[in-house]
Amino acid sequence: MWLTAIIVPLLAIVSYGLWHRTGLGLHWWITPLFVFVLVPLLDISTPADSVNPPEEIRAALEADRFYRRCTYLYLPLAGIGLVLGAAAWAGGELSPAARVGAVVSVGTVTGVGITTAHELGHKRTRLERWLGRLMLAPTCYGHFYVEHNRGHHVRVATPADPASARLGEGFWRFWPRTVVGSLRSAWSLESRRLRLRGARVVSLRNEVLLGWLLTAVLFGSLAVAFGPSVLVFLTVQAVFGFTLLEGVNYIEHYGLARARTADGRHEPVTPRHSWNSDAVTSNLALYQLQRHSDHHAHPTRRYQVLRSFEESPQLPAGYATLLLAAYLPPVWFRLMDDRVVAHYGGDLSRANVHPPRRRALATRYPA
């Protein structure tokens, strides 16, 4: 069943094949229709599954290499889809609608690929970490490897975290804050690490520069193979891809906050600091990413054994459905703001509130 996760890159390859054989540009829209229409429909029509794997079989499940191979397969399939998309773009035979479809299709593949890189980047083996780095290259998001592991997981659900959305903050205000803030944070974290070790910041030991170098090599190679015009395609699909990631980031911790302890520090991360969803199809397609509370509590725990907790705040739908709502702030606020305030028993002061909206929210939700 976990082969559901590699359907997305396979569909992009199928789209190219059908377009190449028939000349119909509509085939480039198969992947986005699957992700943004069919998956939400399946989520809505399928009962949620909150059953957790028994702890007594956890070790066997984590050792089962089938689940790892599902993540390993994503990279070569996504790479094939990226190359085919670049070839189709450079060929000059795509209609304007087909060009948009090709960008959205490949961007969806590379965007979901960041989820794969997220799963791999948390693991301890060199192979998995390198596969994670390579999977980030198509979206120009190599710095995610540093910022997510050493920044986001430390500062999650606090105002200092650029990837934790605030109550009342629309996605299109969150987007530049998280994109720029995450990049700055990654550079700061990696520079500090290297200086503490007495190493040069500008070197291949810099994980941020290494990630960007992998992107430069990938994009440069495709430009040599298909011509410089393909750089437009590569850039736009990358922006579309990392915008999908940031949409997921926006959903995962929206409005949630860790309280201050007596010594002024933030309380430890608990299942109450991440939104969860037990929507079946989205979980199968995203390596159980929606069981996010357990992931933050145990980052190295493999996706097939992540658990759902009763105390975690629950989303009204899966990520695939909520992404579209997140891109429409009035819809998102209507859907989620009441849930955030209810999670804190009506006490707005306990939430992570967007400062410009604090007064308006205080009027809407009086103590």
N, C-alpha and C positions, 0 to 999 in steps of 0.2 A: 504493500500500500504506500510505502514511502517513496516509491518511484513517481508518485504524483509530483514530487518536488522537481523532477527533471523534465516534466511535460512542457514547462514554459520555454526552455531553450530549444527543445525539439520542435515546438510549434513554429518558431521563427525559421528553422531550417525547412520545415514543410512549406511555410509561406513562400520562401524563395523558390522552392521546387515547383509549386503550383503556378506562381507568377511566371517563372521561366518557361514553363510548358504551355501555358494558356495565354500569356500576355495580359491577364486581368489583374490590375493593381489592387482590386478589392481583397485579394488574398493576403496582402500585407496587414490587414486588420484582424486576422484570426487571433493572434496572440493577445492584443488588448481586449478583444471581445471575450476571450476565455478568462482573463484575469479580472476585468472590471465589470463583466456582466454575468458570465456563467458561474464563477466562483461565488459571488455574492448570492446568486439565486440558490445555489446548492447549500450555502451556509444557512440561508433563511428557511429552506425547506427540510433541513436535516436537524434532528434534535442535538443539542449541545452534549458533549461528552466530557464529564468532569471526573471520570474514573482515572485513578492513578495507578501506575505499575506497582505491583507488590515489591516491597523492599527486599524480600528474600531472593528475587530474581534480578535485582538491579545489576549486580556484578556481571551476570551472564549477558544481560542486554547491552551493557556498556562494552563488553568484550566482543560482541557480535559484529564482525567486519562488514556485514551487509549494509548497515546504517552509515558506516564511514564511506563506503563505495558510492553511496547516493550523493554525498557531498563531493567526492572526488570527481564523479562524472560530470558535475555541473560545469566545471572549468573548460574542458575541451569542447563540450557542446556549445557553451556560450561563445567560445572563441570561433568556432565554425560559423555560428550565426552572425557574429560581428564581421567576419571576413566576407561572408556572402552579402550582407547588407551593404558593405563598402563597395563590393564589386558591382552590385546592382545600381548603386548611386552613381558611381563613376562612369557606368556604361551610357548614361544619358538617355535611357529608354523609359524611365519612370515618369508617369504623369505627376502633376503637382499633388494630387490626392494620394497617389502611391508613394511619393517621397515623404509626405507626412506620416503615412502608415508605416513605412520602413523605419523612420526615426523612432516612432512610438513603439513599434514592435521590438527593435533591438534595444532601445532604451529601457523597456520593461524587463528584458532579459538581463541586462547588465545591472539594473536597479535591484531586481530580486537577487542577482548575484552578490550584492553587498551583504544580503542576509546569509548567503553561503559563506562569504568571507568572514562574517561575524562569528559564525559557528566554528569555523576552522581556526580563526585567530585567537580564540580563547583556549585552545588546546596546547599541550606541552610538547608534542612531537615536532621535530624540525620540518618534516614533510607537510604536516597540516598547516603550520604557520607560513611556510613558503607558498603553499597553494592559496592561502588567504591573501597574502600580499599580491600575488599575481591576479587574483580575481578582482582586486580593487583598481587595477590599472585601467580598465576600459572606462571608468567613470571619473578618472583624475582624483580619486579619493584615497590615495595612499596614506595620507596623514590620519585617516580614520583608525588605522591600526594602532597608532599611539594614543590618540585622544580618547577613543572609546575605552580601551583597557585601563589606562592610567589616569584619565581625566573624568570621563562620565561616570565610571563605576565608583569613583571616590566622592564626587560632588552631586550625584544624582538627587533629584527632588530638593534642590537648594537653589536660591537665586543666583549662585555663582556658576551653575552649570548651564552652558549655552544650549545643550540638547534637551533640557527640561522645560517644556512649555508652561507658561503661567496662565492662571485663570483670567479670562478676558482678553488674552493675547491672540489675535487672529493669525492664521497660518502665514499669511503674506507679510506680516510684521515679524513673525518668528523666523521665517526663512533666512533673511539676511543676517539676523542676529546669530543664528546657529551656524550658518555656513562660514561667516567670517570669524565668529568667536571660536568655533572648533578648530579652525586652521591656526589661529593665533595661539590657542591653548596647546595644541600639538607641538608647535615650534618651541614654545616656552618650556614645555615639559622635557622635550628631547634635548634642547640646548643645555638645560640644567643638568640632566643626566650625564651628558658627555663632559661638561666642565668639572663635575664632581669626580669624574674618573680621570681627569687630566688629559682628555682626548680633544682633538679638534672638532669644532661644531660642523664646519663645512668639510665633510668627508663621507665616504660610503658607509661609515658606521652610524651615520645619522639616518634613523629609520624613516623620517619624513622625506629627506632628500632621496633616499633609496626608492620610496614609493613613487615619487614624482619622476625619477629616472626611468622606472619601469613603464610609466605612461608615455614618456617621451620616446622611448625605444619602440613601443607598440605603435604609437601614432606615426612616428617617422617611418617605420617599416611599411605601414599601409599606404602612406603618402608616396613612397618610392614605388610601391607595387601598382597603385591605381591612379596616381597623380595627385597634385596638391589640392584639387577641388574636394577630395574626400575628407579633408580636415574639417570642412563645414559640417558634414554628416557626423563625424566623430565627436565634434564639440557639442552639437545640439543633443545627440543621444546621451552624452555624458551628463549634461545638465538635466535632462529628463530623468535619467537613472538616479542621480543623487537627490533629486527632488522627491522621488518615491521614498528613498531612505528617510529624508527629513520629515516626510509626511508620517511615516511610522514612528519616528522619534517624537513628533508632536503628539501623537495619540498615546504613546506609552506612559507618559508621566504627567499629562495635562492637569495643572492645578494642584498636584500633590506636593506635600512639603514634609520634610523631616523637622521635628521640633528641636529647639535648643535645650540642652541639658543644663544642670546647675553650673557646670564649669565653662559654659559658653559654647561648647562644641555641639555639632548636630548629632542627634541620636543615631544609633546604628540603623542600617537599612533593614526593613522588615517587609513582609508580603503586602503591607498596607501602602507601600510607596510606589506601586506599579499597577497600572490597569491590566486586567486579565480578560481573556476571552477563551471559551472552550468551544468556539465554532470549529466544527470538524474539518471541513475542506480547507479553510485558510490555514489551520494548524498543519495539515498534511503538506501543503504547498510551501510553508515557511519554516519548516523544521521546528515546529512547536514554539516559535518565537513568542506567540501570544501568551504562553505560560511564563510571563516575564518576571513575576515575583520570585519564582524559584531560581531563575537564571541569575538575578541580581544577588540572591543569597548564596548561590553556589555556581560561580561563573564557569568553572571547568566541567560541570556536570553535563553529560552528553544529552543532546536534544531528545532522544528516545525515552529518557527516564525523567524528564521534567514533570513537576507535579502542579496540580491546581490546589489553591488554598481557599477555604471558606472566607477567611478574613480579608482576602484581596478584594478591592473594588472591582466590580465586573462591568465590562463594556456592554453596550446594548447590541453589538454585532461584531463580526470579525473585521480584521484590518482592511480586507479588500473592499468591503462595503463602506467602512468609515473613512477611507482615504478620500472618496468623492465628497463626503460631508465636510471633511477637514478643509478641503479647498474652497468651500463656500462658508465663510465665517458666520453669517447670520444663522445658517442651518446648524452649524457645529455648536454655537453658543446655546441655541434652543435645545439641542440634544443633550449637551454635556454639563452646562453650568449648574443646573439643579442637582445633578448627580454628585458633582464635586462638593457642593455645600452640604448636601445630605450626608456625604461620607464623613464630614467633620461636625455632624450634629447641629448644623445651622450656624456654626461659629466660623465666620469668614476669616477671622484673624489667624486661623490655623492653616489656611491654604496658602499656596504659592501664588500671590496675586500680581498681575501686571500693574505696575505703579500708575500709569496714566488712567487706568480704569478703576482704581481703588474706590474713588468717591462714588462713581456711578453704581458700582457693585454693592457698596455699603448701603446705598439708598434702596437698591433692589432687594437686598438681603439684610434687613436690619437685625441686629443681635437679639 
